[in-house]
Amino acid sequence: MSQAFVRENDDMWLHDVPPTLNALLVFLTQENGGIRVYELKNYTDNAGKQVHEMSNGLSYSKDEQGKWQVVV
């Protein structure tokens, strides 16, 4: 199979994304088929973690190791 048909980030997972908001936005946009994902709002939860509510309907925060996770 030609490498031209293999996406660079096919093997990237949410927890592999660098711990910056910009990196998260780029990753989520790629996962959303190129349709831009943006931050709707952010807040601090009861545990003191910063939560980012995104336009894709999900919220994200960083865990204790600084890796992104979906907030449920």
Protein Blocks (a to p, Z undefined) as FASTA:
>chain_A
ZZklpcfklmpcfklpccbfklmmmmmmmmnnopacddfbdcddfkopacdddfkopacd
ddfkopacddZZ
